[in-house]
């Protein structure tokens, strides 16, 4: 008990010294870094002085959070060949409206005048999807430099999107193609009927609403080359045409892109 009191007294003395010196440090990165370090030390001291049961509970909560953050590393693998070839370059991108993680409606036409990257991915929490979208978050400034809007789309609910985005630190919108399930993915010819989710696919829609780049990963777990995506965005911004070639051979019996969803069904999705 005596040692604990001495430590507490010493911490108070250091706190007072820090407060006196802090006012003398000019505003800027150095002061911000010192403030952050001070907060880290305070938090470390607080956790280290919790009662035994509370400290154990706190550590257990941190372990569970860490397990959740790393779940995608141990989750069942998502594999399989592509079943759809996507829409060809030059196709007008059909407008749609889907809710984001906060329930706010987002329309493709809201971003007319800017290039939009549509990121269709199978499911939240799955291995490659976690890696792919975390990569896009890390490179978000590169998308912004190119004036591009990034929209993630999957069949997950807004609640799954919200929790997943919070855990992964994703700042770009995740849209819920939830009900009717996969209707927008069908319109873009990337819905996997047998699996109930979409292909891993990318589209770049230019400022006039025309698809200028299309990519469907030949294998579900293949993450598209981000540098190829940046190069395609640069070409779109420069007004250069993309070659209208598919990324893989269409699957036998695959529906014709423009007939994937009947107009009346589409209207129900986007109205």
Helices and strands as residue ranges (DSSP letters): H 2-22, H 29-48, H 52-69, H 71-74, E 97-99, E 105-107, G 108-111, E 116-120, H 127-138, H 140-145, E 149-154, H 158-168, E 173-176, H 183-187, E 191-192, E 197-198, E 201-205, E 211-216, H 226-237, G 257-259, H 263-270
